[in-house]
Amino acid sequence: VQLQASGGGLVQPGGSLRLSCTASGRPFSSYSMGWYRQNIGKPREFVALISWSGGTTRYADSAKGRFTISRDNSMDTAYLQMNDLKPEDTAVYYCGASEVVIPTRQSHYEFWGQGTQVTVSS
């Protein structure tokens, strides 16, 4: 499956962004989806995941209460709504697709998008 991430940009602290990850090539509803982020010189870190059905979601502690992951299987798209953004949220955000029902490890993801830059700065 091919993944295309979009929606990043420059936003002030306290602002919001919605990232999208659109899939093509294989049935989107067969895959659980995850969002990870990475800064230069740092390892990629987990942000959120959603199971193929949308029935299960999980978040990193840093994302809880501020970020919401969702999906629209009819649109072959997963979303990450990010509210109350902080400078420490600045990173390249990547979406991944996994055949594992609850993909809790990076190694569970077979496919990755190209990443979209999120910069939180005043």
Disulfide bonds with the S-S distance in Angstrom:
Cys21-Cys95 2.09
